[in-house]
Amino acid sequence: MQPVPLKILVTANDFDVAAETRRLTEARKDVGAVVTFSGLCRDEAGTLSALELEHYPGMAEAELKRIADEALERWPLTGLTVIHRFGIIRPGENIVLVLAASAHRRAAFEACDFLMDFLKTRAPFWKKEHLTESNEARWVEAKTSDDDDATRWKKSKI
């Protein structure tokens, strides 16, 4: 059995979704599905000039790896990529990429969904919105809806 390719990257640089998909799939013949989530910076109806993402170096990568390892334990994946950017990100630019590859679609869909729910709630990233109308910047508060989404993945005790 081939080892599962795993890529975890926290970077200020942009990424190429197509190139990352090729990297994950080109050498494997057991991939039947790749589910891709690409998160982009919104302009919030024209009110946002940029989003600034900060992270805790070392800790962010370690937490992304823990979340990815949990996905690999739960689903029969043939590859997994998680890339998260930091720094100043303008509307329309990439923020996050999750690629989950599997022999079958259901595992890839569920793993990708799981990863995004836990990236939103467990990964140590902080967002600051820079507004277009002023020089004001404000921190983005955590959303209870993100926590609610993550609770569906908790393993029930028997």
SULWOJO-V59474 format. One record per backbone hydrogen bond with DSSP energy under -1.0 kcal/mol. CO is the residue of the C=O (numbers start at 1). NH is the residue of the N-H. Records with the same first field share a line. If there is no record, write none. Layout:
BEGIN
CO: NH + NH
END
This chain:
BEGIN
5: 80
7: 82
9: 84
11: 86
16: 20
17: 21
18: 22
19: 23
20: 24
21: 25
22: 26
25: 28
33: 102
35: 100
37: 98
39: 95 + 96
41: 92
43: 48
44: 47
47: 132
50: 130
51: 89
52: 128
53: 87
54: 126
56: 60
57: 59
58: 62
59: 63
60: 64
61: 65
62: 66
63: 67
64: 68
65: 69
66: 70
67: 71
68: 72
69: 73
70: 74
71: 75
75: 77
79: 101
80: 7
81: 99
82: 9
83: 97
84: 11
87: 53
89: 51
90: 93
93: 41
95: 85
96: 39
97: 83
98: 37
99: 81
100: 35
101: 78 + 79
102: 32 + 33
104: 108
105: 109
106: 110
107: 111
108: 112
109: 113
110: 114
111: 115
112: 116
113: 117
114: 118
115: 119
116: 120
118: 122
123: 125
124: 56
126: 54
127: 140
128: 52
129: 138
130: 49 + 50
136: 131
138: 129
143: 147
144: 148
145: 149
146: 150
147: 151
150: 153
151: 154
END
